[in-house]
Amino acid sequence: MITVLVPGALQVDADGAARLSVRATGTLSVVFEEVALRWPRLARRICDERGQLRRYVNVYVDGEECRAVSGLETPVKDGAEILVLPSVAGG
């Protein structure tokens, strides 16, 4: 079981949940495919129409930023924790 931590700004797209349990392992891409099936609005906030991570969203797998590892091909093992953080702009 994978845990996806959802920040407050995205919880409305995850039916109000701060933590999601996902039964998908292998790669981050596989996990997000499962997220897309169960929470499609959240998935659209994380990935674009081509299935790529949106540039303003940072994703951490067990504390490591996925773009520094292998992007959507970052390995995800059972018990992993994924944190999704959208960038916040201010002015």
N, CA, C and O of each residue as an XYZ file, in Angstrom:
364
protein
N       0.850     -1.169      0.000
C       0.000      0.000      0.000
C       0.898      1.236      0.000
O       1.870      1.313      0.751
N       0.559      2.186     -0.845
C       1.287      3.455     -0.965
C       0.427      4.540     -0.331
O      -0.798      4.514     -0.448
N       1.063      5.486      0.335
C       0.351      6.632      0.891
C       0.724      7.867      0.083
O       1.902      8.184     -0.083
N      -0.295      8.559     -0.416
C      -0.085      9.821     -1.128
C      -0.570     10.928     -0.196
O      -1.740     10.963      0.185
N       0.337     11.827      0.166
C       0.000     12.948      1.031
C      -0.436     14.117      0.154
O       0.285     14.536     -0.752
N      -1.626     14.633      0.441
C      -2.222     15.678     -0.380
C      -2.267     16.981      0.438
O      -2.887     17.009      1.501
N      -1.621     18.057     -0.036
C      -1.656     19.319      0.701
C      -3.040     19.961      0.634
O      -3.851     19.632     -0.231
N      -3.291     20.872      1.551
C      -4.591     21.529      1.642
C      -5.086     22.107      0.333
O      -6.280     22.038      0.041
N      -4.190     22.676     -0.462
C      -4.586     23.310     -1.723
C      -5.168     22.324     -2.729
O      -5.903     22.725     -3.631
N      -4.850     21.042     -2.584
C      -5.327     20.034     -3.538
C      -6.377     19.096     -2.943
O      -6.929     18.262     -3.660
N      -6.657     19.216     -1.668
C      -7.568     18.279     -1.018
C      -8.978     18.317     -1.591
O      -9.668     17.297     -1.594
N      -9.416     19.468     -2.074
C     -10.752     19.555     -2.681
C     -10.863     18.603     -3.877
O     -11.947     18.106     -4.181
N      -9.735     18.352     -4.554
C      -9.725     17.458     -5.715
C      -9.521     15.997     -5.321
O      -9.516     15.112     -6.177
N      -9.351     15.749     -4.013
C      -9.172     14.391     -3.500
C     -10.291     14.060     -2.515
O     -10.085     13.346     -1.534
N     -11.477     14.593     -2.799
C     -12.640     14.374     -1.937
C     -12.380     14.806     -0.498
O     -12.934     14.232      0.440
N     -11.531     15.828     -0.329
C     -11.250     16.384      0.989
C     -10.206     15.640      1.791
O      -9.926     16.013      2.930
N      -9.622     14.595      1.226
C      -8.665     13.762      1.970
C      -7.265     14.362      1.979
O      -6.816     14.942      0.991
N      -6.589     14.213      3.105
C      -5.197     14.634      3.236
C      -4.245     13.478      2.947
O      -3.080     13.695      2.615
N      -4.743     12.254      3.074
C      -3.949     11.046      2.827
C      -4.761     10.089      1.964
O      -5.929      9.815      2.245
N      -4.134      9.594      0.928
C      -4.790      8.628      0.042
C      -4.014      7.312      0.117
O      -2.783      7.312      0.138
N      -4.721      6.219      0.157
C      -4.092      4.901      0.108
C      -4.278      4.332     -1.284
O      -5.396      4.249     -1.793
N      -3.170      3.941     -1.892
C      -3.188      3.460     -3.272
C      -2.504      2.097     -3.318
O      -1.420      1.911     -2.766
N      -3.162      1.144     -3.988
C      -2.581     -0.190     -4.163
C      -1.914     -0.269     -5.528
O      -2.426     -0.903     -6.450
N      -0.781      0.375     -5.637
C      -0.032      0.341     -6.892
C       1.433      0.519     -6.550
O       1.792      1.414     -5.785
N       2.268     -0.315     -7.104
C       3.711     -0.189     -6.890
C       4.414     -0.341     -8.221
O       3.792     -0.681     -9.228
N       5.673     -0.097     -8.224
C       6.469     -0.188     -9.446
C       7.134      1.135     -9.719
O       8.309      1.334     -9.412
N       6.364      2.049    -10.305
C       6.899      3.382    -10.597
C       5.876      4.445    -10.206
O       4.702      4.150     -9.982
N       6.341      5.667    -10.132
C       5.459      6.787     -9.834
C       4.360      6.901    -10.880
O       3.228      7.258    -10.553
N       4.678      6.604    -12.118
C       3.692      6.628    -13.194
C       2.534      5.667    -12.913
O       1.373      6.019    -13.126
N       2.839      4.468    -12.440
C       1.811      3.477    -12.130
C       0.931      3.980    -10.985
O      -0.290      3.824    -11.024
N       1.543      4.576     -9.981
C       0.781      5.120     -8.859
C      -0.168      6.207     -9.352
O      -1.340      6.221     -8.974
N       0.320      7.112    -10.185
C      -0.527      8.199    -10.668
C      -1.613      7.711    -11.625
O      -2.652      8.361    -11.751
N      -1.397      6.586    -12.301
C      -2.463      5.995    -13.111
C      -3.621      5.555    -12.207
O      -4.789      5.745    -12.548
N      -3.290      4.972    -11.066
C      -4.317      4.564    -10.104
C      -5.009      5.794     -9.510
O      -6.227      5.802     -9.330
N      -4.234      6.817     -9.212
C      -4.821      8.075     -8.712
C      -5.798      8.627     -9.745
O      -6.881      9.091     -9.387
N      -5.426      8.580    -11.017
C      -6.290      9.104    -12.083
C      -7.616      8.345    -12.172
O      -8.650      8.936    -12.483
N      -7.586      7.054    -11.903
C      -8.823      6.264    -11.934
C      -9.750      6.619    -10.774
O     -10.969      6.670    -10.941
N      -9.174      6.863     -9.609
C      -9.972      7.089     -8.406
C     -10.250      8.562     -8.110
O     -11.307      8.904     -7.580
N      -9.299      9.429     -8.451
C      -9.441     10.866     -8.189
C      -9.002     11.633     -9.445
O      -7.936     12.248     -9.445
N      -9.795     11.605    -10.493
C      -9.377     12.198    -11.776
C      -9.068     13.694    -11.698
O      -8.151     14.166    -12.369
N      -9.808     14.433    -10.900
C      -9.518     15.875    -10.790
C      -8.144     16.119    -10.179
O      -7.415     17.008    -10.617
N      -7.796     15.339     -9.181
C      -6.471     15.464     -8.570
C      -5.393     15.118     -9.584
O      -4.385     15.817     -9.689
N      -5.600     14.048    -10.326
C      -4.614     13.627    -11.321
C      -4.371     14.719    -12.358
O      -3.238     14.920    -12.795
N      -5.428     15.421    -12.750
C      -5.267     16.513    -13.736
C      -4.490     17.687    -13.159
O      -3.883     18.451    -13.909
N      -4.499     17.839    -11.856
C      -3.731     18.907    -11.214
C      -2.245     18.537    -11.106
O      -1.386     19.413    -11.006
N      -1.955     17.227    -11.128
C      -0.578     16.748    -10.988
C       0.088     16.572    -12.351
O       1.230     16.989    -12.542
N      -0.619     15.958    -13.294
C      -0.060     15.669    -14.617
C      -0.850     16.395    -15.699
O      -2.047     16.639    -15.555
N      -0.165     16.732    -16.777
C      -0.818     17.419    -17.890
C      -1.509     16.424    -18.820
O      -1.538     15.225    -18.543
N      -2.061     16.921    -19.913
C      -2.809     16.075    -20.843
C      -1.939     15.028    -21.545
O      -2.466     14.069    -22.109
N      -0.618     15.200    -21.515
C       0.298     14.214    -22.090
C       0.790     13.204    -21.060
O       1.575     12.307    -21.367
N       0.302     13.374    -19.816
C       0.705     12.459    -18.763
C       2.013     12.820    -18.088
O       2.551     12.029    -17.313
N       2.530     14.005    -18.373
C       3.783     14.461    -17.769
C       3.492     15.296    -16.522
O       2.448     15.940    -16.427
N       4.417     15.279    -15.577
C       4.250     16.112    -14.388
C       4.161     17.578    -14.784
O       4.938     18.061    -15.608
N       3.216     18.268    -14.195
C       3.128     19.707    -14.435
C       4.358     20.370    -13.834
O       4.840     19.953    -12.780
N       4.862     21.389    -14.492
C       6.131     21.988    -14.071
C       6.043     22.659    -12.709
O       7.065     22.817    -12.041
N       4.859     23.056    -12.282
C       4.724     23.736    -10.994
C       4.374     22.784     -9.851
O       4.055     23.228     -8.748
N       4.432     21.489    -10.108
C       4.150     20.496     -9.071
C       5.437     19.736     -8.764
O       6.111     19.237     -9.665
N       5.760     19.660     -7.488
C       6.916     18.881     -7.040
C       6.399     17.632     -6.342
O       5.452     17.688     -5.557
N       7.030     16.515     -6.637
C       6.605     15.234     -6.070
C       7.816     14.580     -5.423
O       8.885     14.468     -6.022
N       7.617     14.151     -4.182
C       8.673     13.506     -3.408
C       8.264     12.076     -3.090
O       7.149     11.827     -2.632
N       9.169     11.144     -3.336
C       8.950      9.747     -2.996
C       9.907      9.417     -1.858
O      11.126      9.408     -2.032
N       9.335      9.147     -0.700
C      10.133      8.884      0.503
C      11.196      9.966      0.711
O      12.346      9.670      1.034
N      10.795     11.210      0.521
C      11.672     12.350      0.794
C      12.567     12.790     -0.346
O      13.243     13.811     -0.228
N      12.593     12.052     -1.448
C      13.447     12.426     -2.579
C      12.609     12.995     -3.708
O      11.611     12.401     -4.115
N      13.026     14.158     -4.215
C      12.304     14.813     -5.303
C      12.423     13.935     -6.547
O      13.531     13.599     -6.965
N      11.297     13.565     -7.135
C      11.298     12.571     -8.216
C      12.061     13.038     -9.449
O      12.637     12.211    -10.156
N      12.082     14.335     -9.726
C      12.805     14.805    -10.920
C      14.309     14.584    -10.780
O      15.019     14.466    -11.778
N      14.791     14.528     -9.540
C      16.213     14.276     -9.294
C      16.538     12.787     -9.378
O      17.708     12.409     -9.439
N      15.516     11.949     -9.381
C      15.726     10.506     -9.464
C      15.464     10.070    -10.906
O      16.397     10.011    -11.707
N      14.221      9.766    -11.248
C      13.888      9.314    -12.609
C      12.543      9.842    -13.076
O      11.915      9.239    -13.946
N      12.089     10.956    -12.517
C      10.806     11.521    -12.925
C       9.683     10.543    -12.649
O       9.621      9.953    -11.571
N       8.802     10.369    -13.606
C       7.673      9.461    -13.436
C       8.091      7.991    -13.397
O       7.289      7.131    -13.034
N       9.321      7.701    -13.761
C       9.834      6.332    -13.687
C      10.551      6.062    -12.369
O      11.194      5.023    -12.219
N      10.448      6.977    -11.419
C      11.028      6.778    -10.090
C      10.412      5.533     -9.456
O       9.189      5.395     -9.430
N      11.240      4.632     -8.951
C      10.709      3.423     -8.316
C       9.882      3.756     -7.064
O      10.235      4.639     -6.283
N       8.786      3.032     -6.899
C       7.915      3.186     -5.729
C       7.664      1.787     -5.174
O       7.079      0.928     -5.835
N       8.123      1.587     -3.941
C       7.970      0.288     -3.289
C       6.770      0.301     -2.360
O       6.296      1.362     -1.952
N       6.289     -0.878     -2.033
C       5.196     -1.014     -1.087
C       5.586     -0.314      0.218
O       6.701     -0.485      0.712
N       4.671      0.464      0.763
C       4.928      1.200      1.996
C       5.486      2.592      1.775
O       5.699      3.333      2.735
N       5.723      2.956      0.531
C       6.290      4.278      0.233
C       5.304      5.390      0.555
O       4.091      5.187      0.606
N       5.865      6.567      0.770
C       5.062      7.759      1.013
C       5.387      8.770     -0.073
O       6.547      9.116     -0.293
N       4.353      9.234     -0.742
C       4.521     10.203     -1.836
C       3.899     11.509     -1.384
O       2.749     11.547     -0.947
N       4.670     12.575     -1.492
C       4.189     13.910     -1.136
C       4.084     14.732     -2.409
O       5.045     14.840     -3.170
N       2.905     15.313     -2.636
C       2.654     16.153     -3.807
C       2.588     17.600     -3.322
O       1.768     17.934     -2.467
N       3.460     18.463     -3.873
C       3.480     19.859     -3.465
C       3.380     20.781     -4.672
O       4.311     20.855     -5.474
N       2.262     21.483     -4.809
C       2.183     22.474     -5.886
C       2.973     23.710     -5.474
O       3.018     24.062     -4.295
N       3.586     24.357     -6.439
C       4.301     25.607     -6.150
C       3.277     26.669     -5.785
O       2.155     26.678     -6.290
N       3.685     27.552     -4.909
C       2.806     28.635     -4.491
C       3.425     29.939     -4.949
O       4.564     30.256     -4.607
N       2.659     30.697     -5.733
C       3.153     31.977     -6.226
C       2.588     33.096     -5.344
O       1.482     32.992     -4.815
N       3.331     34.107     -5.208
C       2.882     35.243     -4.405
C       3.447     36.528     -4.992
O       4.291     36.509     -5.888
N       2.977     37.601     -4.482
C       3.518     38.846     -5.034
C       3.281     39.999     -4.149
O       3.676     41.118     -4.474
